[in-house]
C-alpha cells in the first residue's frame, strides 16, 4: 500500500474514533459516565423507595457512573444498563414507571424485597427483557396484559407476590419462555389451555393458588418439561393420562391439587426420568397394581402418597409382583394418613431398600412394625406418630434392632398408643439425635441407658407416666442434650437439680411435673444468654424469681404460670418473645417493662397476681406485642398514651383492676385489636363512636361492670366480626339499636379469624390460652378461652337503664347463642318472632316491664337450656312445649297474669272444657281464650237447633213439600 494512502486512512480512522468518543461523552456513555437518561431513570426508581440497609447509598447524582452502582450492570461495549439485580436488598416502596427508560435492560431481579402496589403496565416496554423475577414481594392486582409484549422473555418468576385474578391470556405470546413460576398467589379461574402452546417450557409451577376446573390435557404437549407443580389448588376431575407424554419430567408435584382422582397409574410408566412424585390427598382407591408401576420408575427417589386412601385399594400389586426382581431406588417414602393396617407390610417390602433414608408411616392403624425395617442400614428418619393401634414399645424397638439401630437419627412417635416402659434396648440406637415419644401410654422407670446415648440432643417424653429420673452425679457428663421436654412426668416433689448438669440446654419443659419446692439460685445462672424455651408452669414452685435479664436468647419463651412465686418482678430479658407469669403471687409495680428495650415481645401475661400501681408510659417500643393480659390485679390510674403505639396488638385484657377515667383514646390507634376486655374497672363517660370505625376487626368487646353512660352508639353495628358483646352493669340509657342485626358473624356460620390460626406455631398455641373472656353464662361467671370461643356468640346488655321495646330486627341474629337483656326498663311485647332464634341456649329477659303473652313461637326453641322472664308484666298461658315447661317456677314468677304447668297458677277453664291448646296456636290471656271457646260451642249448638227446626217446620206446614221430600219412586 502506498505510504500516502496509508497515512490518509489512518487520519480518517483517528477522526472517526474521536467523533464517536465525543458523541458518547455528550450523551454520558464514556468510560467514567453512564447514559444520563438511564441514570435519571435509576434515580427516580430510588426516589420512591425506602432503603433501610443502605444498599443504594452509591445511587446519587454526584456519582457519575451508574454502571458502578450496586446491583447495576452495563454492557462493556455500549455502556447501556443491561442488568438490574436488587435481590434481597430490603427495599420498600413501589416499582417506578421510570424503568421504562432502561430500554436495553435484559435482566431484572427485584425479588425478596417489600415492593408493594401493582406491576406497572409500562413493564411491557422493556422488550429486550429475557429474565424477570419479582417473587417474594407484597404486590397486588393482576398480571398486566402488557407483559405479553416481552416476547424475548425466557424466565418469568412471580412467586409469592400477592397477585390475584385469572392467569393472563397475554402469556400466550411468550413463546420463548422456558421457566414460568406463579406459585403461592391468589389466582383463580381455570388453567388456560394455551399453556400447552408454550412448548419450550422446562419449568412450570402453578401451585398454591385457587385455580379450579379440570387440568387441561394440553399440558401433555409440554414435552420439554422437567418440573411440573400444580399442588395446593381446587382442581377436580381425573389426572390427564397425557401426562405420560412428559418423558423428560423429573419432578411432579400434585399434592392436594383438589378433588382429583386417578383410575390408574399406567401413564407414569413412560416417565423413566422421574425422581420426585408427590400426590398427597389424591384418591388412589381405584388404582390397582400401583406398586408395580412405582417399581417401574428406575430413578424415583422421593414418593409421597399421604392421605391417598391406599387402604381401599383392592389389589395394590399384581400376581407377577411376587416374582419381580425390581429394586426400589426410593430414598424418601411418605405413606401417612391412609388408614393402613399391618397387612400393608407385604407390599411395602419391595418399596424399601438400603437406599431408604426417610420413612413416614404416621396416622395409620399399625399394631407394630416388621423386622425387615430393622435391616434398612440407611434409614435415618422414622415417623410413626398418631397411630391408633396399641403397640408395645419394647417390641417396637426390638424389631428395629438390626443395622437400622445404628443408622436411625430421628424417631418421631408422639400421640401413638405405645405401652410399656423405656427399656435398656434403647442403648443400641447410638446415632439417635431426636427422640419424641410424647402423648403415649408409657409407664414405669426410664432406663439409665437412655441418658448414655452419645448423640442425643432432643428428648420429648412429655404426657407419659414415667418416673425414675437420674441423680445429679450420674448426669454430670451428659452435656450433649440441647432440648428436654418432660411435662406431666413425675419429677417431683423436689426440684430436679440434675437438669443443671445439662450445660448445652436451650429448651426446658418440665410443666405439670408435681414439683413442690423452691428453685436453687444457681439454676438461673446455668445457661447465660442461651435458653430459648423455659416452661415451669402448673407446678407448686415457690420463692422469688431473680433477675432474668441475661439468661435468654433472641425471641425466647418464658412460662412460669400457675405456681406460687411471690415478691416483685425484677428485670426481664429484652430478647423475650413470650412472657407468662400469670396465676402466681407476684406483687409490686410493673416498671420493669421500661427496661425491655428491643421490642421482641409478642405475648405478655401477668394476670391473676397482686400487682399494683399504674401501667407505665413506656410502651412505645412494644411494636410486636399481640397479646397483653393484665386481668385480676390491683393496677390503677388512667391508661398511658404510649398504649396506642402497639399497632399489632390483637388482645387487650384489663379485666378486674382499678383503672379509671374515660374510655382510653390511645386504644384508637390499636387498629389490629380483635379482643378488647376492659370489664370490672372504673372507666366512665360515653362510648366513643370511633370504636366501630377504628377497631373494625373486633370479635370481643367486653366493657361490663364499669361506669359508662350515655346511649349505645350506632357505630358498634359496623363491627361485622363481633361475636361477644358485653355492656352489662353500666349506666347506658336509651333504646337498643335496631342495627345490631348488622353484626354479620351472629347471622352467618363460621368464624375465619379464629379458624385459620396455625396451631403448630408456638406463640399462637399459647395465645389460644392467654386470649380469653369471662362472661355471664346461665347466671354464673364462666371462662372461655380462644380454642372454645369459635362458636360462641353472645350479647349481654343487662343491668343498665335501657328503655323502649326490643327491636324486632334482633330476631334475625340466627346464630346467637346467649342473649341477656335483664335488669333494664324495657317494655312492650316480646317480639313474636323470638322463636326463630333456634340456636339460643340462654335467654334472660327478667326484671323489665314486658307485657302481653309469651310468643307461641318460643315453643320451637328446642335448644334453650336457660330461660328467665321473671319480674315483668307478662300474662296468658305459657306455651305448650317440653322445653319451656322444664324450667322451674322461679323463671316465670313475678308475672301476675301468667299461668301454666310451670306455675302454681293454672290457667282457668282447663279442667272444665278439657280442651288443650294445639302447639303453635295464638293464645290470649288465658281465661279470655277459654271463654271464647265456650261461646263458640254455645253459638254452634244454637245455630244447629234453629236451623233444624226451620227445616222441619217448613215440612210440617207444607203438605206438597212433605210429599215430594219423602216420595220414593
Secondary structure, 3 states (H helix, E strand, C coil): CCHHHHHHHHHHHHHHHHHHHHHHHHHCCCCCCCCHHHHHHHHHHHHCEEECCCCCCCCCCCCCCHHHCCCEEECCCCCCEEEEECCCCCEEEECCHHHHHCCCCCEEECCCCEEEECCCHHHHHCCCCCEEECCCCEECCCCCHHHHHCCCCCEEECCCCCCEECCCHHHHHCCCCCEEECCCCEEEEECCHHHHHCCCCCEEECCCCEEECECCHHHHHCCCCCEEECCCCCEEEECCHHHHHCCCCCEEECCCCEEEECCCCHHHCCCCCCCEEECCCCECCCCCCHHHHHHCCCCCCEEECCCCCHHHCCCCCCHHHHHCCCCCCCCEEECCCCCCCHHHHHHHHHHCCCCCCEEECCCCCCCCCCHHHHHCCCCCEEECCCCCCEEEHHHHHHHCCCCHHHHCCEEECCCCEEEEEECHHHHHCCCCCEEECCCCEEEEEECHHHHHCCCCCEEECCCCEEECCCCCCHHHHCCCCCEEECCCCCCCCCCCHHHHHCCCCCEEECCCCCCCCECCHHHHHCCCCCEEEEECCCCCCEEECCCECCCEEEEEEEECCCCEEEECCCCECCCEEEEECCCCEEEECCHHHHHCCCCCCCEEECCCCEEEEECCCCCCCCCCCCEEECCCCEEEECCCHHHHHCCCCCEEECCCCEEEEECCHHHHHCCCCCEEECCCCEEEEECCCCHHHHCCCCCEEECCCCEEEECCCHHHHHCCCCCEEECCCCEEEECCCHHHHHCHHHCCCCCHHHHCCCCCCHHHHHHHHHCEEEEEECCEEEEEEHHHCCCCCEEECCCCEECCCCCHHHHHCCCCCEEECCCCCCEECCCCCHHHCCCCCEEECCCCEEEECCCHHHHHCCCCCEEECCCCEEEEECCCCCCHHHCCHHHCCCCCEEECCCCCCCCCCHHHHCCCCCCCCCCCCCHHHHHHHHHHHHHHHHHHHHHHHHHHHHHHHCHHHHHHHHCCC
